[in-house]
Amino acid sequence: MDAAAVAAWLREFARLIAENKELLTELDSAIGDADHGTNMDRGMTAVLTALDGAAGTPGALLKRTGMTLVSTVGGASGPLYGTAFLRMATAAGDADSLDAEGFAKVLRAGLDGVVARGKAEIGDKTMIDALTPAVDALDAALADGQPLGEALRAAVRGAEQGREATIPLVARKGRASYLGERSAGHQDPGATSVTMLVAAAAKALGA
Amino acid sequence: MNKLINDPSTVVSDALRGIAAAHSELHVDHENRVVHRADAPVRGKVGLVSGGGSGHEPLHAGFVGPGMLDAACAGEVFTSPVPDQMVAATKAVDGGAGVLHIVKNYTGDVMNFEMAAELAEAETGVSVVSVVTDDDVAVQDSLYTAGRRGVGVTVLVEKIAGAAAEEGRPLAEVADVARKVNANGRSMGVALTSCTVPAAGKPTFDLPDGQMEVGIGIHGEPGRRRVPTAPAAEIAEMLVQPILADLDFTGGDGVIAFVNGMGATPLLELYVMYQEVATLLSKAGVSIARSLVGPYITSLDMAGCSVTLVKADDELLRLWDAPVQTPALRWGR
């Protein structure tokens, strides 16, 4: 996939965020501070502007996305998504295009970045609860010899299951952790938005 | 939603224009949403930078001025500012003696300030030390939470560390003073209503009449438990007892007792609460050395209050009494 494909992925992600802005904010108001949808939408709108007319490699677009998110989102999502895209950019390097395995490595580098910045573990009720099974499923499907489209759809199923699995969890990171047991019974907003990132990849890159 | 705003998306920038118009002794960098002393940087003085989501006014911009902060970064409502803003603030106030970042313990604030300190040091070589405030006893501090939230003690840290910096003390010492105030401070809050984030347009949580939320933070995040409303004397007990159970406040040179309004509670009620708090402290053998009553770290239009106690010694009391000239705290000369 070339830079145009990566841009299509980011545009689809921005579209999903805008479409689900209220949902994300509503999920956040149950266990956080009611701003996840607004903040992500502000950030991805800025990314759309930054992508306009941008040329270059997949890595350059991912870097520009990361810098834009760090500068516009704020909250915890800014550094987390920003670091994810910056790490993806580093993993993509100077290559003009990525193959399926290359894209899987890029996504895993993003996950590693989120883990490093947020210091969360699986089961803490955060975005990595959805991103980890997605990246694992993508790797497993590619290792199994499935084409990228199939593998990305497996990744989406992994993310969705991980997202649903956050509902009964008691949060141990972020603002939701202040609620203790009362955070159980609510779907994590970060796991929800990162599932959209994976779904956007399947739609834009998996045809 | 009845609010004195033009548009939910311009609330923060409109308010910053108001601050600039009202306070000529402050300079507002509208592009970066940074408020700093007009005379910044002060040569040879440690610069104090704080910041956080908007909606807690007067924290932090209202505490910019001689004897307190050098700069404050304003984020979106209840959203941490971004590293670019903190880097701009750090550069603006670096007088050659280094810069102290005062950060409330919220995941987003801590991560953004962390990135900002790395960037500022890499760009200009300025020394940055960060002190994180985490005084809220409502939150269990364990490996399994994000740690205690930074709430009321932040005001007292900014005042006292600001006085230490004004004396010309070096960065390491100013940071130690800030840490000492935080380590000796504890807070607990209660909400009688939710607050309404302008961009959301409706209350963050649903709190029926006759109910209150005990152990709230400053972002409309729900508290630890919901109980029926009660007389002020009982509410004071619900706030003071967990604080006293967490740290021994007896002895020493007494405490600084701070009863803070959450934004929509009248001063009349805050003084009713202060009286109850003072009575409870007296019964517990805790002497009050200084007091502060008023809305200083708020949560938009939430009704309710928080209580903060800081165990003081001679040094902290002297720094507390030192002159301060900011929009929201102003005494001495």
Interface residues (C-beta under 8 A of the other chain):
Chain A: T25 S29 I31 G32 D33 A34 D35 T38 N39 R42 V70 S71 T72 V73 G74 G75 A76 S77 G78 P79 L80 G82 R117 G118 R172 K173 G174 R175 S177 Y178 L179 G180 R182
Chain B: G53 G75 E76 V77 F78 T79 S80 P81 V82 P83 D84 Y106 T107 G108 M111 N112 E114 M115 A138 V139 Q140 Y144 T145 A146 R149 V197 A199 A200 T204 F205 G217 H219 G220 E221 P222 R224
